Amino acid sequence: MRDKNYSTGLRGVLFEAAHYRRMGAAVWLYGWLVLRQTHQSGPVGWVLGGAPVTYREIEEETGFPARTLEGWMRTLRREGYIQTDAVPGGMVIRITKAKKFLAGPRSSAEGVRRLAGGGTPIGVGSRRQVLANQCDGDGIGSSSVERSKPQPVDIHNDFHSHTPTSHGQNQNAHPTPSGLGQNQNHKTNGAPRRLPDGRPEEQANFFREARLRLQTGRGQRPGGEAFMRQPGQWKRWRREAGHGGSVPRGWRMAWYEPRRRVGVYYPAPLHWILGTLRELRYRARLALYAPPVACAQFFEMQRTHRERQQMADEYARGYLAGWRECFYACLEAVQQELWGDDAVWDLGELAPDAKNPRRKN
């Protein structure tokens, strides 16, 4: 899991009164989206490299309720800060006018000035270790990787201008970049990074590998290398793959973990069972550990629903009883007309001239 002491890539111009009036408390969600932006094409930044994400996953990582996140997302969409597309796995979020990976000319010039400046030349071993520390970080944010992009090119161009005697002098130096904890420097596939020795082919292979790792972003961006990892506990039945990873036939994704940016895969029948159990566990935990206010609101909604249901049943029973009473009253009236004892049929009364006989002239 990522540590808490990293740069999020937010600009100082964001914290102004104009943006506060437009987004308000949604700046917390906007900061998380900028932090999780891993790719940028022009002015559009892709959150999680364009992978779908749900409100439940954002809630697990940030701690904000899903209903609050929905309101913040509507505010950011209405004000034009983000754009979302609904997909079967959730929603794809794009940041408009993204500035996370924009490297200004001043920062690049300062990086070259720091490398070229100084009274005494820096040894090859020291430069090699600095590059290794900059490249060796699976958990380092993409903004840190982007800021370190211009440095390996300058080091490679200026590599042969130094004498090999400085290798032994600075071999024991262990510089650490500022702002990076020790738990962020991971190892790749369980094997430590090997520094090049004095041979030119080893040095060329080392810098070629470093450039490739910086360009691909260690498989965390679309188009980079992403292979399935097999955890030690579930080597046989569980596998993990990042965005763009190759999934073997017969394996299906059970769930996606946004904090680690990996999808957990299981064989075809097992992925549905484990995904359902995980969803039930999440709902049970949400029901058990919900705040008292949420529980009270839930029970109030249930009580209101029961009252409305009872009222609807009473109305239905009243309508049915009234209809039955009207039906039986009409039926009784018809029966009295048909089979009444006091009703005598007089055919003479039916004749038209029975009451008014004609007078003789």
Buried (B, 14 or more C-beta within 10 A) or exposed (E): EBEEEBBEBBEEEBEEEEBEEBBEEBBBBBBBBBBBBBBBEEEBBBBBBBBBBBBBBBBEBBEBBEEBBEBBBEBBEEBEBBEBEEEEEBBBBBBEEBBBBEEEEEEBEEBBEEBEEEEEEBBBBBBBBBBBBBBBBBBBBBBBBBBBBBBBBBBBEBBEEBEEEBBEEBBEEEEEBEEBEEEBBEEEEEEEBEBBEEEEEEBEEBBEEBBEBBEBBBBBBBEBBBBBEEEEEEEEBBBBBBBBBEEEEEBBBBBBBBEBBBBBBBBEEBBEEBBEEEEEEBEEEBEEEBEEEEEEEEEEEEEEEEEEEEEEEEEEEEEEEEEEEEEEEEEEEEEEEEEEEEEEEEEEEEEEEEEEEEEEE
